[in-house]
Structure formats: structure tokens, C-alpha cells
Amino acid sequence: MTLREKFLAIKTREEWESRREEFRQLRPDKELLRHLDSLYPDYKCSHEELYKTPGSHCPGK
């Protein structure tokens, strides 16, 4: 299973939070960003980052 397939197999926000460092090298594309957005339906800026970075760069937060 490729890194991309592993990422697309994630079903919950909790699973993503615990494994996000594993996907640090994954280059985002539209499909991956849509999947990430589906894990955070109540958060509007999740498409901006695939892994944690210091500070928040989401406007209005």
C-alpha cells in the first residue's frame, strides 16, 4: 500500500491526528485536500496544511 493509499484510507480525525507525521512527505493534490477536508467538515481552512506548523495561518481564527 502506497503512502497515498494509506492517507486515503484514514476515516477519522483522531486517526489523522495520531498519524499525521507519517504523511509529511506526501505532496498535496486536489483529491488529497478533499479527503483532508472531509475529515474536518466543521473547519474551513484544513486544506492549507497537511501537518502541524507553528502558529495558525487561517484567517479569522
N, CA, C and O atoms as CSV, one atom per row, in Angstrom:
chain,resi,resn,atom,element,x,y,z
A,1,MET,N,N,0.849,-1.174,0.000
A,1,MET,CA,C,0.000,0.000,0.000
A,1,MET,C,C,0.899,1.243,0.000
A,1,MET,O,O,1.820,1.351,0.810
A,2,THR,N,N,0.625,2.164,-0.903
A,2,THR,CA,C,1.435,3.371,-1.004
A,2,THR,C,C,1.056,4.358,0.099
A,2,THR,O,O,0.032,4.208,0.765
A,3,LEU,N,N,1.890,5.350,0.271
A,3,LEU,CA,C,1.626,6.389,1.263
A,3,LEU,C,C,0.307,7.095,0.951
A,3,LEU,O,O,-0.477,7.398,1.850
A,4,ARG,N,N,0.079,7.349,-0.318
A,4,ARG,CA,C,-1.166,7.988,-0.761
A,4,ARG,C,C,-2.386,7.123,-0.400
A,4,ARG,O,O,-3.377,7.637,0.118
A,5,GLU,N,N,-2.314,5.840,-0.669
A,5,GLU,CA,C,-3.411,4.929,-0.345
A,5,GLU,C,C,-3.655,4.865,1.158
A,5,GLU,O,O,-4.801,4.812,1.605
A,6,LYS,N,N,-2.572,4.868,1.937
A,6,LYS,CA,C,-2.718,4.870,3.397
A,6,LYS,C,C,-3.435,6.129,3.856
A,6,LYS,O,O,-4.305,6.075,4.725
A,7,PHE,N,N,-3.065,7.269,3.266
A,7,PHE,CA,C,-3.711,8.528,3.635
A,7,PHE,C,C,-5.194,8.500,3.285
A,7,PHE,O,O,-6.031,8.902,4.093
A,8,LEU,N,N,-5.519,8.033,2.102
A,8,LEU,CA,C,-6.926,7.995,1.672
A,8,LEU,C,C,-7.753,6.970,2.455
A,8,LEU,O,O,-8.982,7.024,2.443
A,9,ALA,N,N,-7.079,6.037,3.134
A,9,ALA,CA,C,-7.781,5.037,3.936
A,9,ALA,C,C,-8.144,5.554,5.333
A,9,ALA,O,O,-8.909,4.905,6.046
A,10,ILE,N,N,-7.620,6.682,5.722
A,10,ILE,CA,C,-7.928,7.254,7.034
A,10,ILE,C,C,-9.394,7.663,7.067
A,10,ILE,O,O,-9.884,8.323,6.150
A,11,LYS,N,N,-10.087,7.271,8.124
A,11,LYS,CA,C,-11.528,7.523,8.217
A,11,LYS,C,C,-11.921,8.544,9.281
A,11,LYS,O,O,-13.006,9.122,9.211
A,12,THR,N,N,-11.057,8.769,10.255
A,12,THR,CA,C,-11.438,9.662,11.352
A,12,THR,C,C,-10.389,10.742,11.583
A,12,THR,O,O,-9.220,10.588,11.231
A,13,ARG,N,N,-10.831,11.809,12.170
A,13,ARG,CA,C,-9.935,12.916,12.539
A,13,ARG,C,C,-8.899,12.450,13.553
A,13,ARG,O,O,-7.739,12.858,13.495
A,14,GLU,N,N,-9.316,11.600,14.476
A,14,GLU,CA,C,-8.405,11.100,15.515
A,14,GLU,C,C,-7.280,10.264,14.914
A,14,GLU,O,O,-6.125,10.373,15.325
A,15,GLU,N,N,-7.630,9.429,13.938
A,15,GLU,CA,C,-6.607,8.626,13.275
A,15,GLU,C,C,-5.624,9.533,12.536
A,15,GLU,O,O,-4.417,9.296,12.577
A,16,TRP,N,N,-6.127,10.567,11.864
A,16,TRP,CA,C,-5.263,11.522,11.166
A,16,TRP,C,C,-4.327,12.213,12.151
A,16,TRP,O,O,-3.126,12.317,11.900
A,17,GLU,N,N,-4.874,12.688,13.273
A,17,GLU,CA,C,-4.057,13.395,14.264
A,17,GLU,C,C,-2.925,12.509,14.780
A,17,GLU,O,O,-1.813,12.993,14.990
A,18,SER,N,N,-3.190,11.238,14.982
A,18,SER,CA,C,-2.158,10.355,15.534
A,18,SER,C,C,-1.117,9.928,14.499
A,18,SER,O,O,-0.023,9.499,14.865
A,19,ARG,N,N,-1.451,10.043,13.200
A,19,ARG,CA,C,-0.544,9.564,12.154
A,19,ARG,C,C,-0.034,10.648,11.213
A,19,ARG,O,O,0.625,10.329,10.223
A,20,ARG,N,N,-0.314,11.907,11.488
A,20,ARG,CA,C,-0.021,12.972,10.521
A,20,ARG,C,C,1.459,13.094,10.156
A,20,ARG,O,O,1.768,13.450,9.019
A,21,GLU,N,N,2.369,12.817,11.063
A,21,GLU,CA,C,3.804,12.886,10.750
A,21,GLU,C,C,4.207,11.852,9.703
A,21,GLU,O,O,5.152,12.068,8.943
A,22,GLU,N,N,3.504,10.749,9.665
A,22,GLU,CA,C,3.769,9.698,8.683
A,22,GLU,C,C,3.591,10.222,7.247
A,22,GLU,O,O,4.221,9.712,6.321
A,23,PHE,N,N,2.743,11.228,7.064
A,23,PHE,CA,C,2.390,11.731,5.738
A,23,PHE,C,C,3.065,13.059,5.397
A,23,PHE,O,O,2.671,13.732,4.445
A,24,ARG,N,N,4.045,13.422,6.145
A,24,ARG,CA,C,4.729,14.699,5.947
A,24,ARG,C,C,5.307,14.851,4.540
A,24,ARG,O,O,5.318,15.961,4.006
A,25,GLN,N,N,5.776,13.791,3.938
A,25,GLN,CA,C,6.400,13.857,2.614
A,25,GLN,C,C,5.393,13.791,1.471
A,25,GLN,O,O,5.772,13.944,0.310
A,26,LEU,N,N,4.151,13.572,1.770
A,26,LEU,CA,C,3.120,13.452,0.746
A,26,LEU,C,C,2.798,14.818,0.157
A,26,LEU,O,O,2.481,15.757,0.886
A,27,ARG,N,N,2.881,14.924,-1.168
A,27,ARG,CA,C,2.571,16.193,-1.843
A,27,ARG,C,C,1.065,16.311,-2.029
A,27,ARG,O,O,0.441,15.409,-2.588
A,28,PRO,N,N,0.475,17.401,-1.572
A,28,PRO,CA,C,-0.977,17.555,-1.682
A,28,PRO,C,C,-1.433,17.782,-3.123
A,28,PRO,O,O,-0.775,18.475,-3.898
A,29,ASP,N,N,-2.555,17.191,-3.455
A,29,ASP,CA,C,-3.227,17.469,-4.717
A,29,ASP,C,C,-4.714,17.625,-4.398
A,29,ASP,O,O,-5.102,17.525,-3.234
A,30,LYS,N,N,-5.535,17.864,-5.387
A,30,LYS,CA,C,-6.956,18.137,-5.132
A,30,LYS,C,C,-7.653,16.986,-4.421
A,30,LYS,O,O,-8.460,17.218,-3.521
A,31,GLU,N,N,-7.358,15.757,-4.807
A,31,GLU,CA,C,-8.001,14.601,-4.183
A,31,GLU,C,C,-7.610,14.483,-2.711
A,31,GLU,O,O,-8.464,14.235,-1.860
A,32,LEU,N,N,-6.335,14.658,-2.412
A,32,LEU,CA,C,-5.875,14.564,-1.026
A,32,LEU,C,C,-6.457,15.695,-0.173
A,32,LEU,O,O,-6.833,15.474,0.978
A,33,LEU,N,N,-6.531,16.887,-0.728
A,33,LEU,CA,C,-7.090,18.014,0.015
A,33,LEU,C,C,-8.581,17.827,0.270
A,33,LEU,O,O,-9.073,18.177,1.343
A,34,ARG,N,N,-9.302,17.279,-0.702
A,34,ARG,CA,C,-10.733,16.985,-0.487
A,34,ARG,C,C,-10.904,15.956,0.625
A,34,ARG,O,O,-11.794,16.079,1.466
A,35,HIS,N,N,-10.041,14.937,0.621
A,35,HIS,CA,C,-10.126,13.920,1.670
A,35,HIS,C,C,-9.828,14.532,3.041
A,35,HIS,O,O,-10.518,14.239,4.017
A,36,LEU,N,N,-8.815,15.368,3.111
A,36,LEU,CA,C,-8.486,16.034,4.366
A,36,LEU,C,C,-9.653,16.909,4.828
A,36,LEU,O,O,-9.996,16.911,6.010
A,37,ASP,N,N,-10.261,17.647,3.908
A,37,ASP,CA,C,-11.430,18.467,4.250
A,37,ASP,C,C,-12.577,17.607,4.770
A,37,ASP,O,O,-13.326,18.044,5.643
A,38,SER,N,N,-12.723,16.401,4.251
A,38,SER,CA,C,-13.799,15.528,4.718
A,38,SER,C,C,-13.572,15.068,6.161
A,38,SER,O,O,-14.524,14.723,6.861
A,39,LEU,N,N,-12.319,15.063,6.602
A,39,LEU,CA,C,-12.023,14.697,7.990
A,39,LEU,C,C,-12.329,15.847,8.950
A,39,LEU,O,O,-12.507,15.626,10.147
A,40,TYR,N,N,-12.390,17.067,8.430
A,40,TYR,CA,C,-12.658,18.267,9.213
A,40,TYR,C,C,-13.834,19.037,8.606
A,40,TYR,O,O,-13.645,20.151,8.117
A,41,PRO,N,N,-15.028,18.475,8.625
A,41,PRO,CA,C,-16.151,19.152,7.965
A,41,PRO,C,C,-16.533,20.482,8.613
A,41,PRO,O,O,-17.115,21.339,7.947
A,42,ASP,N,N,-16.223,20.671,9.880
A,42,ASP,CA,C,-16.594,21.893,10.583
A,42,ASP,C,C,-15.470,22.937,10.607
A,42,ASP,O,O,-15.621,23.992,11.224
A,43,TYR,N,N,-14.354,22.652,9.947
A,43,TYR,CA,C,-13.195,23.541,9.946
A,43,TYR,C,C,-12.913,23.967,8.513
A,43,TYR,O,O,-12.666,23.117,7.656
A,44,LYS,N,N,-12.945,25.240,8.242
A,44,LYS,CA,C,-12.901,25.736,6.861
A,44,LYS,C,C,-11.514,25.834,6.253
A,44,LYS,O,O,-11.423,25.949,5.030
A,45,CYS,N,N,-10.433,25.797,7.010
A,45,CYS,CA,C,-9.092,26.029,6.457
A,45,CYS,C,C,-8.196,24.804,6.514
A,45,CYS,O,O,-6.976,24.949,6.442
A,46,SER,N,N,-8.736,23.631,6.636
A,46,SER,CA,C,-7.902,22.439,6.764
A,46,SER,C,C,-7.074,22.169,5.519
A,46,SER,O,O,-6.055,21.483,5.604
A,47,HIS,N,N,-7.483,22.690,4.355
A,47,HIS,CA,C,-6.740,22.428,3.124
A,47,HIS,C,C,-5.399,23.151,3.071
A,47,HIS,O,O,-4.606,22.896,2.165
A,48,GLU,N,N,-5.127,24.035,4.007
A,48,GLU,CA,C,-3.886,24.800,3.964
A,48,GLU,C,C,-2.680,24.045,4.480
A,48,GLU,O,O,-1.552,24.405,4.142
A,49,GLU,N,N,-2.871,23.007,5.289
A,49,GLU,CA,C,-1.722,22.282,5.802
A,49,GLU,C,C,-2.051,20.812,5.990
A,49,GLU,O,O,-3.158,20.466,6.401
A,50,LEU,N,N,-1.102,19.956,5.693
A,50,LEU,CA,C,-1.278,18.533,5.885
A,50,LEU,C,C,-0.610,18.053,7.160
A,50,LEU,O,O,-0.853,16.928,7.597
A,51,TYR,N,N,0.221,18.878,7.761
A,51,TYR,CA,C,0.853,18.542,9.025
A,51,TYR,C,C,0.979,19.824,9.840
A,51,TYR,O,O,0.909,20.927,9.298
A,52,LYS,N,N,1.164,19.668,11.137
A,52,LYS,CA,C,1.193,20.820,12.040
A,52,LYS,C,C,2.383,21.721,11.770
A,52,LYS,O,O,3.501,21.261,11.537
A,53,THR,N,N,2.113,23.007,11.806
A,53,THR,CA,C,3.164,24.011,11.742
A,53,THR,C,C,2.945,24.977,12.898
A,53,THR,O,O,1.813,25.115,13.361
A,54,PRO,N,N,3.963,25.636,13.372
A,54,PRO,CA,C,3.797,26.566,14.476
A,54,PRO,C,C,2.845,27.698,14.088
A,54,PRO,O,O,2.907,28.212,12.971
A,55,GLY,N,N,1.987,28.072,14.991
A,55,GLY,CA,C,1.069,29.176,14.764
A,55,GLY,C,C,-0.073,28.806,13.834
A,55,GLY,O,O,-0.098,27.716,13.264
A,56,SER,N,N,-1.002,29.710,13.692
A,56,SER,CA,C,-2.139,29.480,12.829
A,56,SER,C,C,-2.135,30.498,11.706
A,56,SER,O,O,-2.016,31.695,11.969
A,57,HIS,N,N,-2.262,30.060,10.470
A,57,HIS,CA,C,-2.309,30.983,9.360
A,57,HIS,C,C,-3.688,30.937,8.686
A,57,HIS,O,O,-3.821,31.249,7.502
A,58,CYS,N,N,-4.685,30.553,9.441
A,58,CYS,CA,C,-6.064,30.554,8.952
A,58,CYS,C,C,-6.722,31.861,9.364
A,58,CYS,O,O,-6.851,32.122,10.560
A,59,PRO,N,N,-7.140,32.687,8.422
A,59,PRO,CA,C,-7.749,33.982,8.776
A,59,PRO,C,C,-9.014,33.797,9.607
A,59,PRO,O,O,-9.783,32.858,9.398
A,60,GLY,N,N,-9.210,34.702,10.543
A,60,GLY,CA,C,-10.403,34.660,11.370
A,60,GLY,C,C,-10.332,33.691,12.521
A,60,GLY,O,O,-11.338,33.472,13.196
A,61,LYS,N,N,-9.211,33.117,12.764
A,61,LYS,CA,C,-9.081,32.142,13.854
A,61,LYS,C,C,-8.514,32.810,15.069
A,61,LYS,O,O,-8.325,32.162,16.099
